[in-house]
Amino acid sequence: MEDRSHFGDQTPEIVAHERTYHAFSILVRWSMLVIGNGIFWLTLWFASPAGFLGATAAAIATFVLGYVVLVRHEEKQPLNLWVEGR
C-alpha cells in the first residue's frame, strides 16, 4: 500500500514556490483594489451628482473596506499550507 507521509515535507523548492505564489496573490489583490477603486472614484466624480468631494469620500471609505477584506486578511495567512486554520 502506498504511504502518503511524504506530502507534509517542506522542501526548499516548495517553500520558494509558496512564497512566490503568496507574493503574486498579494500583488493581484492590491491591483484589483486600486483599479476597482479608481474606476469607482472616476465614475462617481464624472457620472453622478456627488462631485469631487463626494466621490473622494466614498472612494476612501471603499478603499479602507477593500483593504480590510482583500489585502489584510491574506497577508496574515501562514505560508505553511498544512497549518490548521488556513
SELUMPA-915985 format. One record per residue (C-alpha): residue number from 1; chain; x, y, z. Coordinates in steps of 0.02 Angstrom, whole numbers. Each point is the difference from the previous one (the first is absolute). Layout:
N
+-------+-------+--------+--------+--------+
| kolse | mikol |   east |  north |     up |
+-------+-------+--------+--------+--------+
|   NUM |     A |      X |      Y |      Z |
...
+-------+-------+--------+--------+--------+
END
This chain:
86
+-------+-------+--------+--------+--------+
| kolse | mikol |   east |  north |     up |
+-------+-------+--------+--------+--------+
|     1 |     A |      0 |      0 |      0 |
|     2 |     A |     61 |    175 |    -39 |
|     3 |     A |     62 |    103 |    145 |
|     4 |     A |    -54 |    184 |    -13 |
|     5 |     A |    106 |     66 |    142 |
|     6 |     A |    112 |     97 |   -122 |
|     7 |     A |   -137 |    127 |    -38 |
|     8 |     A |     43 |    102 |    155 |
|     9 |     A |    183 |     26 |    -51 |
|    10 |     A |     52 |    181 |    -24 |
|    11 |     A |    143 |     -4 |   -124 |
|    12 |     A |     89 |    164 |    -43 |
|    13 |     A |    -78 |     -2 |   -174 |
|    14 |     A |   -176 |    -16 |     70 |
|    15 |     A |     30 |    139 |    126 |
|    16 |     A |     69 |    114 |   -137 |
|    17 |     A |   -150 |    -39 |   -109 |
|    18 |     A |   -123 |     35 |    142 |
|    19 |     A |     84 |    168 |     37 |
|    20 |     A |     -3 |     50 |   -183 |
|    21 |     A |   -183 |    -48 |    -14 |
|    22 |     A |    -39 |     95 |    160 |
|    23 |     A |     88 |    157 |    -66 |
|    24 |     A |    -91 |    -15 |   -167 |
|    25 |     A |   -166 |    -21 |     90 |
|    26 |     A |     29 |    158 |    101 |
|    27 |     A |     52 |     95 |   -158 |
|    28 |     A |   -160 |    -54 |    -88 |
|    29 |     A |   -107 |     50 |    149 |
|    30 |     A |     81 |    172 |     10 |
|    31 |     A |    -22 |     22 |   -188 |
|    32 |     A |   -185 |    -48 |      9 |
|    33 |     A |    -26 |    121 |    144 |
|    34 |     A |     89 |    148 |    -81 |
|    35 |     A |    -75 |    -22 |   -175 |
|    36 |     A |   -176 |    -33 |     65 |
|    37 |     A |      7 |    145 |    120 |
|    38 |     A |     67 |    116 |   -136 |
|    39 |     A |   -143 |    -46 |   -117 |
|    40 |     A |   -125 |     24 |    143 |
|    41 |     A |     74 |    172 |     42 |
|    42 |     A |      1 |     60 |   -180 |
|    43 |     A |   -177 |    -62 |    -29 |
|    44 |     A |    -66 |     91 |    153 |
|    45 |     A |     97 |    158 |    -42 |
|    46 |     A |    -51 |     17 |   -182 |
|    47 |     A |   -162 |    -99 |    -18 |
|    48 |     A |    -96 |     46 |    158 |
|    49 |     A |    -49 |    155 |     96 |
|    50 |     A |    120 |    -49 |    142 |
|    51 |     A |    138 |    112 |    -68 |
|    52 |     A |    183 |     -7 |     45 |
|    53 |     A |    -16 |      5 |    189 |
|    54 |     A |   -142 |   -126 |      8 |
|    55 |     A |     91 |   -118 |   -117 |
|    56 |     A |    161 |     17 |     98 |
|    57 |     A |    -85 |    -35 |    166 |
|    58 |     A |    -89 |   -153 |    -70 |
|    59 |     A |    159 |    -63 |    -83 |
|    60 |     A |     99 |     15 |    162 |
|    61 |     A |   -135 |    -95 |     94 |
|    62 |     A |     -6 |   -139 |   -129 |
|    63 |     A |    190 |     -8 |     -8 |
|    64 |     A |     11 |    -28 |    187 |
|    65 |     A |   -136 |   -132 |     -6 |
|    66 |     A |     84 |    -85 |   -149 |
|    67 |     A |    168 |      2 |     88 |
|    68 |     A |    -73 |    -85 |    154 |
|    69 |     A |    -92 |   -131 |   -101 |
|    70 |     A |    122 |    -34 |   -143 |
|    71 |     A |    177 |     39 |     52 |
|    72 |     A |     16 |     -2 |    189 |
|    73 |     A |    -86 |   -169 |     17 |
|    74 |     A |    118 |    -86 |   -123 |
|    75 |     A |    160 |     79 |     70 |
|    76 |     A |    -33 |    -82 |    168 |
|    77 |     A |    -17 |   -175 |    -73 |
|    78 |     A |    145 |   -118 |     41 |
|    79 |     A |    109 |    -60 |   -143 |
|    80 |     A |     -9 |   -179 |     60 |
|    81 |     A |   -152 |    -73 |    -87 |
|    82 |     A |    -15 |   -141 |    126 |
|    83 |     A |    -27 |    114 |    151 |
|    84 |     A |   -172 |    -17 |     76 |
|    85 |     A |   -111 |    151 |    -31 |
|    86 |     A |     67 |     36 |   -174 |
+-------+-------+--------+--------+--------+
END
